[in-house]
Amino acid sequence: MAQNSLRIRSGDEVLVLAGKDRSTRKHPRRGRVIRVVPDKQRVFVDGMNIIKRAVRASQKVRQGGIVESPGPIHVSNVMLICPSCDAPTRVGVRNTEQGKRVRYCKRCSKAIDE
């Protein structure tokens, strides 16, 4: 089971740490997670790791040609951006009084899921 993939979910804003779209101090590369594949520990980030595929015209794709779509990025190569402190942070998991698991920011200790 992929324990790390539970800490980044679809809809989160992340910073890309490695790969061809990696961030630098001058040019931080942020994006929203579109899809998470927990079995393979991969995430798809909007606008990052763009791959081009030749697609034949069909019922689903009206016009064939070269289609650009985001490719998968390994979970270890992205870092979650905390919504409250707006900084890249590590993610912890703790239980609330109701027994619910909640992700929290390790920088500011505030809950990410509310």
LINFENFEN-V633713 format. One line per field, one symbol per residue. ss: DSSP state (H for helix, E for strand, L for the rest). phi: phi as a letter, one per 20 degrees, with the letter a starting at -180 (. if undefined). burial: b if it has 16 or more other ideal C-beta (glycine too) atoms within 10 Angstrom, else e. A space follows every 50 residues. Layout:
BEGIN
ss->???
phi->???
burial->???
END
This chain:
BEGIN
ss->LLLHHHHLLLLLEEEELLLLLLLLLLLLLEEEEEEEELLLLEEEELLLLE EEEEELLLLLLLLLEEEEEELEEEHHHEEEELLLLLLEELEEEEELLLLL EEEEELLLLLELLL
phi->.effffedcfnfecdeebofdfecffcfddaefebcdffdlccddfndlf ddcecefbffdfdfpedebfefcfffeccfdffeelcfbeddcceefene ecebffedmefeec
burial->eeeebebbbeebbbbbeebebbbeeeeebbbebeebebeebbbbbeebbe eeeeeeeeeeeeeeeeeeebbbbebebbbbbbeeeeebbebeeeeeeeee eebbbeeeeeebee
END
